[in-house]
Amino acid sequence: MRALLLVAALQGCVVVPETRTAYDQNCMIHTKHMTLRAQQIATLGHCVGDGCLAVLAAIGVVAGASVIVSGSIVVVGNVVYWIEKQGKCLI
């Protein structure tokens, strides 16, 4: 019974990269920085039996994959933005 209540309350989320821009006073340039943001893609409502297990498994796979892919994009993007800042900042 607890599992059904958990399933009813579960929301499908993915993690997406987000780029933010800020002004660096020391270098007098605009810099970029990437972060991760959770975004809801679906709400799991009423389901019964094995269908719930399949949906939960699918949501878990999608959410896990989005964290890995988006996290990799953020790490690489932040390295590129850091290198770009070092080239533009003359101080």
Protein Blocks (a to p, Z undefined) as FASTA:
>chain_A
ZZmmmmmmpccddddddddddddfklopacdddddddddfbdcdddehjllmmmmmmmmm
mmmmmmmmmmmmmmmmmmmmmmmmmmmmmZZ
